[in-house]
Amino acid sequence: MAPLSEQSPEELAVRAQAGGGPALACFGELVKRFEVRLYNFLLKRTRSRSDAEELTQEAFTRAWERITSYDPAWKFSTWLYTIGSRLAVSKHRRQGRESAWSTFDRAGPEGADQLQVQDDRRLGNRLWSLAEEELSSDQQTALWLRYAEDMSIGEIAKVMGKTQVGIRVSLFRARQALAKRANAEGWLPSVHVQSHEGSGERAGEVARG
C-alpha cells in the first residue's frame, strides 16, 4: 500500500473509518493536510484568531468522532468544511455578532518570480478587501470556497446548507458587485492570484466571472 503521504484524502478517511491500527495515523495525516486551510477558512468567517483556532480544533474533534458517517461520494474537504461552517454559525449565533473576513496571504509556486508573486499578493489582497467591503457574509464565504478552495457549486451548497441555484445567484451577484467597484476605482486585476496549494485563479476572473 502507498505511503500515507501519497494517498488521497478520501482514501485516508475511508481507512480511518475502518478503525484498527492505521486509523489514527490516517486521520493524523488528514489533520496535517487540512489544519492550516481550515483555520484560514474559519478565520475569514470569525475574524478572530482565537475563535478560528478553537473552531479548527473542535472541527477536527467532531470529524474524528463522526468519521464513520463520512460518505466517500463526497470530497473529504467538503465534509470537513461543512462541519467547520456549522460550528462557526453556531458560535456566531451564541455571540450575536456578524462573521467577516480578514486579510490573508498565500504563497506562490516554487520557483516563481518573486516580483510577480508580490504583485499577485497585493492585487489578491485588494480584491478580497473589496469583497469584505461590498459583499454579504454569505457571498464572501461562497466566493472564498469557489476561488480559494476550488470547490464546485454542489460542494459549496453542501458546506453552506443552501441550494445550488442559491449559490449560483450569490456568486453572480458577488462578481457583479466586485466588477462594478473595481471599474469605479479604475482597475480590474488580470494577474494570477496564487492559491495555498500553488495553483492559480485569475484575480480578474473573480470580478469578471
C-alpha positions, 0 to 999 in steps of 0.5 A: 500500500502507498505511503500515507503521504501519497494517498488521497484524502478520501482514501485516508478517511475511508481507512480511518473509518475502518478503525484498527491500527492505521486509523489514527495515523490516517486521520493524523495525516488528514489533520496535517493536510487540512489544519492550516486551510481550515483555520484560514477558512474559519478565520475569514468567517470569525475574524478572530484568531482565537475563535478560528483556532478553537473552531479548527480544533473542535472541527477536527474533534467532531470529524474524528468522532463522526468519521464513520458517517463520512460518505466517500461520494463526497470530497473529504474537504467538503465534509470537513468544511461543512462541519467547520461552517456549522460550528462557526454559525453556531458560535456566531449565533451564541455571540450575536455578532456578524462573521467577516473576513480578514486579510490573508496571504498565500504563497506562490509556486516554487520557483516563481518570480518573486516580483510577480508573486508580490504583485499577485499578493497585493492585487489578491489582497485588494480584491478580497478587501473589496469583497469584505467591503461590498459583499454579504457574509454569505457571498464572501464565504461562497466566493472564498470556497469557489476561488480559494478552495476550488470547490464546485457549486454542489460542494459549496451548497453542501458546506453552506446548507443552501441550494445550488441555484442559491449559490449560483445567484450569490456568486453572480451577484458577488462578481457583479458587485466586485466588477462594478467597484473595481471599474469605479476605482479604475482597475480590474486585476488580470494577474494570477492570484496564487492559491495555498496549494500553488495553483492559480485563479485569475484575480480578474476572473473573480470580478469578471466571472 
